[in-house]
Amino acid sequence: MTYMKRRTLLTAGFAAGLLLPAGSLFVAAGQARAEVTPACGAATPEQTEGPYFTPNAPLKTDLHEPGMKGEQLRMAGRVLDSHCRPVSRALLEVWQADADGVYDNRGYRLRGHVFADEAGGWMIDTIRPGRYPGRTPHIHVKVKGPTTRLLTTQLYFPNDPGNARDGIYDPRLLLQLEQRGEGLLGRYDFVLS
């Protein structure tokens, strides 16, 4: 699998007029800037790490693998402090189940980490995870800025019927989803305390 550096990808997107800087990682031409989620001042809620965390996941922005089933999902946003200032070089570590609701507990499939850019922007390509017994689809994230404490949380999908039955689900952790071509774009801005 080949990996494209985020700088190369963003430069190509700006040059082609597909992406426009707008105080966040990116917005499509003609789209309004999404509001910060949650509002600055309120730290992103913490949630359990769960039993499936594996340390030392590789540095990669694309967790999707050739032939992997599941709806493609690009997640992006910013890492901010409680005063709405970008947290540059924040570490974001992500892990999730596959489209069938199964975690890879032997390797690093659908696991990886990235660093936020100087504006606090981050982006990861993956798939929409499936449900497994007792849980609604979710994506685990750990976020740590150079001078902040570690945040461990989970991101959820709006309008999923499993949300109402999941005892861990928190509506403050919903991705802002929109359909983009053959996949989804999910935005979330983390606010660190």
Salt bridges, closest charged atoms under 4 A:
GLU46 OE2 - ARG149 NH2 2.32
GLU49 OE1 - LYS142 NZ 2.56
ASP81 OD2 - ARG85 NE 2.74
ASP98 OD2 - ARG109 NH1 3.58
ASP100 OD1 - LYS69 NZ 2.78
ASP125 OD1 - ARG74 NE 2.72
ASP160 OD2 - ARG128 NH2 3.71
ASP160 OD1 - ARG131 NH2 2.77
ASP166 OD2 - ARG135 NE 2.60
ASP170 OD2 - ARG172 NH2 2.61
GLU178 OE2 - ARG180 NH2 2.88
ASP189 OD1 - ARG187 NH2 2.77
